[in-house]
Amino acid sequence: MKARIMFQLFDTNRDGALVQDEVPGMPWEYISAADADQDGKVTQGEVAWLAATRVISNFDENENSELTADETPVQLWDRLESAD
């Protein structure tokens, strides 16, 4: 589930953060891994950081913490390049 949609569905108090009381079971187990500062809240920024970290770790063949076109599928590189 995309983070934006998850926040729209579950951020019931509209404070821009998700807490365990707002997110049921499995979705919380997944999203709570993004809680970088361990404050019990997950922000959209933390979710974006987790997603970027996972993409890099999945495709960074030379383990230099940077992605290049030759390390990623064309469709992914096109998306990354347009975000740069």
Buried (B, 14 or more C-beta within 10 A) or exposed (E): EEBEEBBEEBBEEEEEBBBBEBBEEEBBEBBBBBBBEEEEBBBBEBBEEBEEBEBBEEBBEEEEEEBEEEBBEEEBBEEBEEEE
